[in-house]
Amino acid sequence: MLIIGIAGGSGSGKSTVVKKITKMLPKESVVVIPQDAYYRDNGHLTPEERAKINFDHPSSIEFNLLIRHLEQLKSGQSIEMPIYSYLTCARAKETITVVPKAVVIVEGILILTNPRLRARMDIKVFVDADADDRLMRIIRRDIEERGRSFIQVLDHYEKYVKPMHLLFIEPNKRYADIIVPLGGTNQVAIDILTSRIFRQLTQL
């Protein structure tokens, strides 16, 4: 099994990179584990308390569960991956059954901040993008998918996203084996990354 970590700032184009890679790999050979599924369950909080959750801080992620699930997949066991809702800040009662595949992609803004998680990755990738491009994508996503107003998005970006990016996410670029500039639009970098994945798969 090949475990690939794909990190980068919020709105950097990580999901686009993941989609392009999975399309280029053989069918049924890859599974994606999103970091977002492992946000801590905060459904018990009031709406006012939920609005103050810092989703860009490493403490918001249940890394122990994510690491345990990766170990189970690597040992050939299926896992029950949580389903997390940004609207309720809670995990659903239902889960998603994930079976082991030759390639496991772990994707998320904070995945390179945890040393134990990094140690389990065979390839570490950082998707880079200009701050203004990321902000435009964040505004569009948060309004369309997370029910926030334009002002709420800007306030959240100023209070949480930008300072956490500078403190936790950008510095972890140094752990990456491959950096993909310009996000999901950099087809050359994506091709190089996919070629390396194929090469390492043949060595398993």
Phi and psi in degrees as GROMACS dihedral restraints (atoms count N, CA, C in turn):
[ dihedral_restraints ]
;  ai    aj    ak    al  type     phi  dphi    fc
    3     4     5     6     1  -109.6    20    10
    4     5     6     7     1   121.1    20    10
    6     7     8     9     1  -105.4    20    10
    7     8     9    10     1   121.2    20    10
    9    10    11    12     1  -116.2    20    10
   10    11    12    13     1   129.5    20    10
   12    13    14    15     1  -103.8    20    10
   13    14    15    16     1   127.2    20    10
   15    16    17    18     1  -121.0    20    10
   16    17    18    19     1   108.7    20    10
   18    19    20    21     1  -114.1    20    10
   19    20    21    22     1  -176.8    20    10
   21    22    23    24     1   145.1    20    10
   22    23    24    25     1   165.1    20    10
   24    25    26    27     1   -65.7    20    10
   25    26    27    28     1   161.3    20    10
   27    28    29    30     1   -60.3    20    10
   28    29    30    31     1   128.9    20    10
   30    31    32    33     1    80.0    20    10
   31    32    33    34     1    14.4    20    10
   33    34    35    36     1   -81.1    20    10
   34    35    36    37     1   -15.5    20    10
   36    37    38    39     1   105.5    20    10
   37    38    39    40     1    17.3    20    10
   39    40    41    42     1   -57.3    20    10
   40    41    42    43     1   -46.6    20    10
   42    43    44    45     1   -62.3    20    10
   43    44    45    46     1   -36.8    20    10
   45    46    47    48     1   -65.5    20    10
   46    47    48    49     1   -42.8    20    10
   48    49    50    51     1   -60.9    20    10
   49    50    51    52     1   -45.0    20    10
   51    52    53    54     1   -60.7    20    10
   52    53    54    55     1   -45.3    20    10
   54    55    56    57     1   -61.6    20    10
   55    56    57    58     1   -41.8    20    10
   57    58    59    60     1   -67.9    20    10
   58    59    60    61     1   -37.8    20    10
   60    61    62    63     1   -66.0    20    10
   61    62    63    64     1   -46.6    20    10
   63    64    65    66     1   -63.5    20    10
   64    65    66    67     1   -31.7    20    10
   66    67    68    69     1   -68.1    20    10
   67    68    69    70     1   -28.5    20    10
   69    70    71    72     1   -87.2    20    10
   70    71    72    73     1   -15.8    20    10
   72    73    74    75     1   -89.1    20    10
   73    74    75    76     1   158.2    20    10
   75    76    77    78     1   -57.8    20    10
   76    77    78    79     1   143.8    20    10
   78    79    80    81     1   -59.6    20    10
   79    80    81    82     1   146.6    20    10
   81    82    83    84     1    64.4    20    10
   82    83    84    85     1    16.1    20    10
   84    85    86    87     1  -105.2    20    10
   85    86    87    88     1    -6.6    20    10
   87    88    89    90     1  -137.4    20    10
   88    89    90    91     1   145.5    20    10
   90    91    92    93     1  -134.0    20    10
   91    92    93    94     1   144.6    20    10
   93    94    95    96     1  -109.1    20    10
   94    95    96    97     1   129.0    20    10
   96    97    98    99     1  -111.5    20    10
   97    98    99   100     1   103.3    20    10
   99   100   101   102     1   -78.4    20    10
  100   101   102   103     1   133.1    20    10
  102   103   104   105     1   -55.2    20    10
  103   104   105   106     1   -34.5    20    10
  105   106   107   108     1   -58.7    20    10
  106   107   108   109     1   -25.1    20    10
  108   109   110   111     1   -68.6    20    10
  109   110   111   112     1   -16.0    20    10
  111   112   113   114     1  -108.1    20    10
  112   113   114   115     1    17.3    20    10
  114   115   116   117     1   -62.8    20    10
  115   116   117   118     1   145.0    20    10
  117   118   119   120     1   -65.1    20    10
  118   119   120   121     1   145.1    20    10
  120   121   122   123     1   -73.3    20    10
  121   122   123   124     1   114.4    20    10
  123   124   125   126     1  -119.7    20    10
  124   125   126   127     1    28.9    20    10
  126   127   128   129     1   -65.1    20    10
  127   128   129   130     1   -17.2    20    10
  129   130   131   132     1   -80.4    20    10
  130   131   132   133     1   -10.6    20    10
  132   133   134   135     1   -78.9    20    10
  133   134   135   136     1   157.7    20    10
  135   136   137   138     1   -74.9    20    10
  136   137   138   139     1   161.5    20    10
  138   139   140   141     1   -54.8    20    10
  139   140   141   142     1   -37.1    20    10
  141   142   143   144     1   -67.0    20    10
  142   143   144   145     1   -39.6    20    10
  144   145   146   147     1   -70.5    20    10
  145   146   147   148     1   -37.3    20    10
  147   148   149   150     1   -62.6    20    10
  148   149   150   151     1   -36.5    20    10
  150   151   152   153     1   -64.6    20    10
  151   152   153   154     1   -17.5    20    10
  153   154   155   156     1   -99.2    20    10
  154   155   156   157     1     2.5    20    10
  156   157   158   159     1   -66.1    20    10
  157   158   159   160     1   131.9    20    10
  159   160   161   162     1   -95.6    20    10
  160   161   162   163     1    93.5    20    10
  162   163   164   165     1   -72.8    20    10
  163   164   165   166     1    -7.4    20    10
  165   166   167   168     1  -102.5    20    10
  166   167   168   169     1     9.2    20    10
  168   169   170   171     1  -103.2    20    10
  169   170   171   172     1   138.5    20    10
  171   172   173   174     1   -54.5    20    10
  172   173   174   175     1   -28.8    20    10
  174   175   176   177     1   -67.5    20    10
  175   176   177   178     1   -13.1    20    10
  177   178   179   180     1   -78.2    20    10
  178   179   180   181     1   -10.7    20    10
  180   181   182   183     1  -103.6    20    10
  181   182   183   184     1   136.2    20    10
  183   184   185   186     1   -86.9    20    10
  184   185   186   187     1    78.0    20    10
  186   187   188   189     1   -63.1    20    10
  187   188   189   190     1   -34.8    20    10
  189   190   191   192     1   -59.7    20    10
  190   191   192   193     1   -41.1    20    10
  192   193   194   195     1   -69.0    20    10
  193   194   195   196     1   -42.7    20    10
  195   196   197   198     1   -60.7    20    10
  196   197   198   199     1   -45.0    20    10
  198   199   200   201     1   -65.1    20    10
  199   200   201   202     1   -42.1    20    10
  201   202   203   204     1   -61.5    20    10
  202   203   204   205     1   -41.2    20    10
  204   205   206   207     1   -64.4    20    10
  205   206   207   208     1   -40.3    20    10
  207   208   209   210     1   -62.9    20    10
  208   209   210   211     1   -40.7    20    10
  210   211   212   213     1   -64.7    20    10
  211   212   213   214     1   -37.4    20    10
  213   214   215   216     1   -65.7    20    10
  214   215   216   217     1   -43.5    20    10
  216   217   218   219     1   -61.2    20    10
  217   218   219   220     1   -43.1    20    10
  219   220   221   222     1   -65.0    20    10
  220   221   222   223     1   -28.7    20    10
  222   223   224   225     1   -87.0    20    10
  223   224   225   226     1     3.5    20    10
  225   226   227   228     1    93.9    20    10
  226   227   228   229     1     9.2    20    10
  228   229   230   231     1   -98.0    20    10
  229   230   231   232     1   146.8    20    10
  231   232   233   234     1   -76.4    20    10
  232   233   234   235     1   158.5    20    10
  234   235   236   237     1  -127.6    20    10
  235   236   237   238     1   162.5    20    10
  237   238   239   240     1  -109.4    20    10
  238   239   240   241     1    97.2    20    10
  240   241   242   243     1   -77.7    20    10
  241   242   243   244     1   134.0    20    10
  243   244   245   246     1   -64.7    20    10
  244   245   246   247     1   159.1    20    10
  246   247   248   249     1  -116.9    20    10
  247   248   249   250     1   120.3    20    10
  249   250   251   252     1  -112.8    20    10
  250   251   252   253     1   139.8    20    10
  252   253   254   255     1  -113.9    20    10
  253   254   255   256     1   125.3    20    10
  255   256   257   258     1   -70.4    20    10
  256   257   258   259     1   -24.9    20    10
  258   259   260   261     1   -72.0    20    10
  259   260   261   262     1   -38.2    20    10
  261   262   263   264     1  -103.1    20    10
  262   263   264   265     1   -12.2    20    10
  264   265   266   267     1    59.8    20    10
  265   266   267   268     1    28.5    20    10
  267   268   269   270     1  -131.0    20    10
  268   269   270   271     1   160.2    20    10
  270   271   272   273     1   -88.3    20    10
  271   272   273   274     1   142.1    20    10
  273   274   275   276     1   -73.1    20    10
  274   275   276   277     1   159.4    20    10
  276   277   278   279     1   -67.5    20    10
  277   278   279   280     1   -31.8    20    10
  279   280   281   282     1   -77.2    20    10
  280   281   282   283     1   158.6    20    10
  282   283   284   285     1  -131.9    20    10
  283   284   285   286     1   170.6    20    10
  285   286   287   288     1  -111.6    20    10
  286   287   288   289     1   123.4    20    10
  288   289   290   291     1   -76.6    20    10
  289   290   291   292     1   124.4    20    10
  291   292   293   294     1  -118.2    20    10
  292   293   294   295     1   126.2    20    10
  294   295   296   297     1  -101.3    20    10
  295   296   297   298     1   153.7    20    10
  297   298   299   300     1   -62.0    20    10
  298   299   300   301     1   140.8    20    10
  300   301   302   303     1  -132.0    20    10
  301   302   303   304     1   169.2    20    10
  303   304   305   306     1   -64.4    20    10
  304   305   306   307     1   -33.7    20    10
  306   307   308   309     1  -123.3    20    10
  307   308   309   310     1   127.9    20    10
  309   310   311   312     1  -116.6    20    10
  310   311   312   313     1   120.6    20    10
  312   313   314   315     1  -104.5    20    10
  313   314   315   316     1   120.3    20    10
  315   316   317   318     1  -101.1    20    10
  316   317   318   319     1   122.5    20    10
  318   319   320   321     1  -125.7    20    10
  319   320   321   322     1   133.5    20    10
  321   322   323   324     1   167.2    20    10
  322   323   324   325     1   161.2    20    10
  324   325   326   327     1   -69.7    20    10
  325   326   327   328     1   -26.1    20    10
  327   328   329   330     1  -111.3    20    10
  328   329   330   331     1     5.7    20    10
  330   331   332   333     1   -68.1    20    10
  331   332   333   334     1   -21.9    20    10
  333   334   335   336     1   -89.8    20    10
  334   335   336   337     1    -0.1    20    10
  336   337   338   339     1   -82.0    20    10
  337   338   339   340     1   -15.7    20    10
  339   340   341   342     1  -103.6    20    10
  340   341   342   343     1   114.4    20    10
  342   343   344   345     1   -59.0    20    10
  343   344   345   346     1   -39.3    20    10
  345   346   347   348     1   -65.8    20    10
  346   347   348   349     1   -36.8    20    10
  348   349   350   351     1   -71.5    20    10
  349   350   351   352     1   -42.9    20    10
  351   352   353   354     1   -57.1    20    10
  352   353   354   355     1   -39.6    20    10
  354   355   356   357     1   -64.1    20    10
  355   356   357   358     1   -20.7    20    10
  357   358   359   360     1   -92.6    20    10
  358   359   360   361     1    -1.2    20    10
  360   361   362   363     1   -94.6    20    10
  361   362   363   364     1   133.9    20    10
  363   364   365   366     1   -83.8    20    10
  364   365   366   367     1   -32.4    20    10
  366   367   368   369     1  -135.4    20    10
  367   368   369   370     1   128.8    20    10
  369   370   371   372     1  -113.5    20    10
  370   371   372   373     1   127.1    20    10
  372   373   374   375     1  -122.2    20    10
  373   374   375   376     1   139.5    20    10
  375   376   377   378     1  -121.0    20    10
  376   377   378   379     1   119.5    20    10
  378   379   380   381     1   -91.8    20    10
  379   380   381   382     1   119.3    20    10
  381   382   383   384     1  -107.3    20    10
  382   383   384   385     1   148.8    20    10
  384   385   386   387     1  -160.1    20    10
  385   386   387   388     1   154.7    20    10
  387   388   389   390     1   -62.9    20    10
  388   389   390   391     1   148.1    20    10
  390   391   392   393     1   -60.4    20    10
  391   392   393   394     1   -38.6    20    10
  393   394   395   396     1   -69.8    20    10
  394   395   396   397     1   -34.7    20    10
  396   397   398   399     1   -65.9    20    10
  397   398   399   400     1   -41.6    20    10
  399   400   401   402     1   -63.7    20    10
  400   401   402   403     1   -42.4    20    10
  402   403   404   405     1   -62.0    20    10
  403   404   405   406     1   -41.6    20    10
  405   406   407   408     1   -62.2    20    10
  406   407   408   409     1   -40.4    20    10
  408   409   410   411     1   -68.8    20    10
  409   410   411   412     1   -38.0    20    10
  411   412   413   414     1   -62.8    20    10
  412   413   414   415     1   -44.8    20    10
  414   415   416   417     1   -58.7    20    10
  415   416   417   418     1   -48.8    20    10
  417   418   419   420     1   -62.8    20    10
  418   419   420   421     1   -46.1    20    10
  420   421   422   423     1   -65.2    20    10
  421   422   423   424     1   -47.2    20    10
  423   424   425   426     1   -68.2    20    10
  424   425   426   427     1   -32.4    20    10
  426   427   428   429     1   -72.9    20    10
  427   428   429   430     1   -44.6    20    10
  429   430   431   432     1   -78.1    20    10
  430   431   432   433     1   -36.5    20    10
  432   433   434   435     1  -108.8    20    10
  433   434   435   436     1   -22.6    20    10
  435   436   437   438     1  -118.3    20    10
  436   437   438   439     1     6.7    20    10
  438   439   440   441     1    67.6    20    10
  439   440   441   442     1    23.6    20    10
  441   442   443   444     1   -94.7    20    10
  442   443   444   445     1   151.5    20    10
  444   445   446   447     1   -81.7    20    10
  445   446   447   448     1   167.2    20    10
  447   448   449   450     1   -58.3    20    10
  448   449   450   451     1   -45.2    20    10
  450   451   452   453     1   -65.0    20    10
  451   452   453   454     1   -39.5    20    10
  453   454   455   456     1   -62.5    20    10
  454   455   456   457     1   -39.5    20    10
  456   457   458   459     1   -63.1    20    10
  457   458   459   460     1   -46.4    20    10
  459   460   461   462     1   -64.9    20    10
  460   461   462   463     1   -41.1    20    10
  462   463   464   465     1   -62.6    20    10
  463   464   465   466     1   -44.0    20    10
  465   466   467   468     1   -65.0    20    10
  466   467   468   469     1   -39.2    20    10
  468   469   470   471     1   -63.5    20    10
  469   470   471   472     1   -45.2    20    10
  471   472   473   474     1   -67.3    20    10
  472   473   474   475     1   -38.8    20    10
  474   475   476   477     1   -82.7    20    10
  475   476   477   478     1   -37.3    20    10
  477   478   479   480     1  -118.2    20    10
  478   479   480   481     1   -55.9    20    10
  480   481   482   483     1   -62.9    20    10
  481   482   483   484     1   -52.3    20    10
  483   484   485   486     1   -64.0    20    10
  484   485   486   487     1   -51.9    20    10
  486   487   488   489     1   -64.0    20    10
  487   488   489   490     1   -36.4    20    10
  489   490   491   492     1   -69.3    20    10
  490   491   492   493     1   -34.0    20    10
  492   493   494   495     1   -62.5    20    10
  493   494   495   496     1   -45.8    20    10
  495   496   497   498     1   -69.0    20    10
  496   497   498   499     1   -32.6    20    10
  498   499   500   501     1   -84.2    20    10
  499   500   501   502     1   -42.2    20    10
  501   502   503   504     1  -113.4    20    10
  502   503   504   505     1   -37.1    20    10
  504   505   506   507     1   -90.5    20    10
  505   506   507   508     1   -54.6    20    10
  507   508   509   510     1   -56.5    20    10
  508   509   510   511     1   -43.3    20    10
  510   511   512   513     1   -61.0    20    10
  511   512   513   514     1   -25.0    20    10
  513   514   515   516     1   -77.8    20    10
  514   515   516   517     1    -2.0    20    10
  516   517   518   519     1   -57.0    20    10
  517   518   519   520     1   -29.7    20    10
  519   520   521   522     1   -66.8    20    10
  520   521   522   523     1   -17.7    20    10
  522   523   524   525     1   -86.1    20    10
  523   524   525   526     1    -9.7    20    10
  525   526   527   528     1   -74.1    20    10
  526   527   528   529     1   139.7    20    10
  528   529   530   531     1   -79.6    20    10
  529   530   531   532     1   -32.4    20    10
  531   532   533   534     1  -135.3    20    10
  532   533   534   535     1   132.5    20    10
  534   535   536   537     1  -110.7    20    10
  535   536   537   538     1   129.0    20    10
  537   538   539   540     1  -106.6    20    10
  538   539   540   541     1    99.7    20    10
  540   541   542   543     1   -72.7    20    10
  541   542   543   544     1   156.6    20    10
  543   544   545   546     1    66.2    20    10
  544   545   546   547     1    18.5    20    10
  546   547   548   549     1    58.7    20    10
  547   548   549   550     1  -141.4    20    10
  549   550   551   552     1   -72.5    20    10
  550   551   552   553     1    -5.0    20    10
  552   553   554   555     1   -86.2    20    10
  553   554   555   556     1    -8.6    20    10
  555   556   557   558     1   -88.8    20    10
  556   557   558   559     1    82.8    20    10
  558   559   560   561     1   -66.7    20    10
  559   560   561   562     1   -32.8    20    10
  561   562   563   564     1   -62.3    20    10
  562   563   564   565     1   -47.1    20    10
  564   565   566   567     1   -63.8    20    10
  565   566   567   568     1   -38.6    20    10
  567   568   569   570     1   -65.2    20    10
  568   569   570   571     1   -39.7    20    10
  570   571   572   573     1   -63.7    20    10
  571   572   573   574     1   -41.7    20    10
  573   574   575   576     1   -63.8    20    10
  574   575   576   577     1   -44.1    20    10
  576   577   578   579     1   -62.1    20    10
  577   578   579   580     1   -44.4    20    10
  579   580   581   582     1   -64.1    20    10
  580   581   582   583     1   -38.1    20    10
  582   583   584   585     1   -62.5    20    10
  583   584   585   586     1   -39.9    20    10
  585   586   587   588     1   -66.5    20    10
  586   587   588   589     1   -37.7    20    10
  588   589   590   591     1   -61.7    20    10
  589   590   591   592     1   -46.7    20    10
  591   592   593   594     1   -58.8    20    10
  592   593   594   595     1   -42.8    20    10
  594   595   596   597     1   -63.0    20    10
  595   596   597   598     1   -43.2    20    10
  597   598   599   600     1   -72.5    20    10
  598   599   600   601     1   -29.4    20    10
  600   601   602   603     1   -62.9    20    10
  601   602   603   604     1   -37.7    20    10
  603   604   605   606     1   -69.3    20    10
  604   605   606   607     1   -17.4    20    10
  606   607   608   609     1   -92.3    20    10
  607   608   609   610     1    -6.7    20    10
